[in-house]
Amino acid sequence: MSEMRYAVVCVDDDPYILQMLGFQLSKIMDQSHTLIEYFTDPDQAIENIDLLIEEDIDIMFVMVDYQMPSMTGAELIRKLKLKYQDLKCIMLSGQANRTSVDSLKTENLLEEFIEKPWDEDELFDTLRPLIALPK
């Protein structure tokens, strides 16, 4: 079995969205080298990201929803970027606050914003530049 070198972390309070993302990401990710993690709780996602980084696993990107019960995606991205400024973040949302998204982009905290419902081809076009290839 290959050693996991990379990870992708998806955070959304809707398990159905995470299931769809999992199905779609599995089409373009090399899962022999890449771990795809899914969380409905942003705090658990942060803990997991900390562990992955401690284990020297490169996180290709974190994809977050905007509207979640315990914190917004903007708050999550800000917390992550305080700890890991090089972490690539993407927001996937149908209810994002446009001012907040624009602020994240202006501050170089957000790579891309994808609106729900998303088109699979557009999702892939957005993610391909962020996907690391095994060395």
Secondary structure, DSSP 8 states (H G I E B T S, - for coil): -----EEEEEE-S-HHHHHHHHHHHHHHS-TTTEEEEEES-HHHHHHHHHHHHHTT-EEEEEEE-S--SSS-HHHHHHHHHHH-TT--EEEEESS--HHHHHHHHHTT--SEEEESS--HHHHHHHHGGG-----
